Amino acid sequence: MKNLSAMFEKLYLLVKNNAGTAVIDNPAIPEKNREAVINDASSSIIEVLKGQVEGGKLKDLVNYFQFTGVFNNPLISNAERKFANKLNNYYQIAPAEAAKIAKALIPPVMQEIIKESKSEQNKEFALSSLIQKLSGNRADALLKQLAVA
């Protein structure tokens, strides 16, 4: 779990760095809720990525990280939807506004994760490391299974 929390912290910082207009400067989100909203955006992304691994959609996840130009990817729309639902349910932000906030924040963060996954300096988001953390250290078996598929 320690590895997952380190990854979550890095993701939280990525989200926070991209949260300017969507969250920090947004009058729809009271200042007292901004940290929690950033946290919810991070957890939405983790939940969607983890869902891919646990749902047996590892190949889709790997493809997402290999083909960076995929903006209308189901991973992004799932993370947007999950985050928008949290905004609506926990912060009473109207669905249309919640969707707008999610669309402004999630895609740039997801693109940043892809960029980071390809960076030699950032091992935290390297694809094998990411899969390992999301799968609870079952990555080797999962990756072998993927190679066979």
N, C-alpha and C positions, 0 to 999 in steps of 0.2 A: 504494500500500500504506500510505502514511503516514496517509491518511484513515481506512483501516480500523483501523489500530492506535489512533488517537485514539478512534474509536468503541468499540473493544474495551476501552480503559481506562475510558471512561465506563460501559460495561456492567458491567465488573468491579466498579466502585464501587457501582453499583446492586445487584448481587448481594451484595456484601459488606455493604451496609446492610440487606439483608433476610435475612442468613444467621444471625442470632442463635440461635434455637431449633433450626433445622434443622442447622446446621453448628457454629457456635462453641460452643454449650452442649451439644452432643451427645456423650455418652461413647463412642459407636460410632466417632467420628472423632478419632483421636489429634491432639493439638495440632500436632505436626510436619507433619501432612498438610492442615491447614485451608486454608492459602493455595492449595495445589494443587487442593483440592476446589472452592474458589470459582472458581478459574481454569477448571476442567473444567466447572462449571455455565455459566460465561460462554461458553466455546467451544461447548458443546452448543447453546445458544440461537443463536449466530452460524451454526453449521453447519446448523441447521434453517431459519433465515431464508434463508441463502444457497442452500440446496437448493431452496427455493420459487422463487427467482429463476432459478436455473440449470435447474430442471425445468420451466420454462414455466408455473408456477402463480402468476404475478404477480397475477392477478385475485383469487385466494384470499388472497394476502398483503395486498393493498389492502383487501379486505373485512374482514379481521381487524382492521386498524388503524382502519377506519371504524365498526365496530360493537363498542363496548367491552364489552358485556355477554356476550360469547362466552367462557364459561369452559370449556366442554367442546369446545373447538376442536381440530382435529387438530394444529395447530401446537404447542399447549401439550402435548398428549399425546405428540407426537413428541419434543419437547425433554425432557420428563420421562423418557421411555423411554431416550433417548440418554444422559442424565445418569445415570440409574439403572444402566445397563449399565457406564458408566465407573466408578461407585462399586463395583460388583460385581467388575469385571475388574481394576482397578488398586489397589483398597484392600481387597479381600476382604470387603466388606460384604455380608451375606446379601441375596439378591434382595428379600425382603419389606421389610427395613429400608431398603434402597437406594431402593425405590419410595416408601416413606413419606417419606424425606428429600427425594427429588425432588419429590413432590407438595406438600411444605411450602414448598419454595423456588422452584420454577420459576413456578407461576401468579402469585404476587405480583410477581415480577420482570417477567414478561410484561405484566401489567397496568400496572406502572410505566412500561414502555417505551411503551405506548400513551398513557398520560397525558403523558409527556415529548414524544411525537411531536406532540401537539396544543399544547404550550406554545410561546409566542412567544419565551421566553428561551432555550430549548434547541434550537438549530438542528442539533445532532449527531444527534438522533433524529427530525428532521422526515422525513416519509415519503419525499419525493423524494430527500433527502440519504441516507437509509438505503438506498433502492433503488440509488442511484448507487454507494455504497460497496460494497454487496453484489454488484453486477454488474460491478465493475471499470470504472466510469464509462461504462457503456453504457445508462444510465437513460433518456436522451432517446429513443433508438430503442425501448426497451422500453415506455415510457409512451405513445409514439405508437401502437405496436402494440396496446396495451391499449385506447386510445381507439377504434381501428378495430373491435376485437372486439365 
